[in-house]
Amino acid sequence: MSIHATPELQAYWKENLFIIFYHLAIWFTVAYLCGIVFADQLDAYRIGGFPLGFWFANQGSLVIFVVLIWTYVWRLNALDKKYDVYET
């Protein structure tokens, strides 16, 4: 086995890292920016009777995180099949 990655393996990891970065950017935006930094501006709006900044900090983050997990698994399964490295 070669210690050097093949071009196909390098392409796989490049796409994998893009998917990870994309999901981490969404996570950062929801958890930090919406829940903390822009909470005062978001509090001008209400969802379910609660200020939107409060909702993002307490409920919205959890909902978004679960959706991120599902989309990450779905996208990685598709990537594994594309590069024929999926588990059977």
Secondary structure by P-SEA (a helix, b strand, c coil): ccccccaaaaaaaaaaaaaaaaaaaaaaaacccccccccccccccccccccaaaaaaccaaaaaaaaaaaaaaaaaaaaaaaaccccc
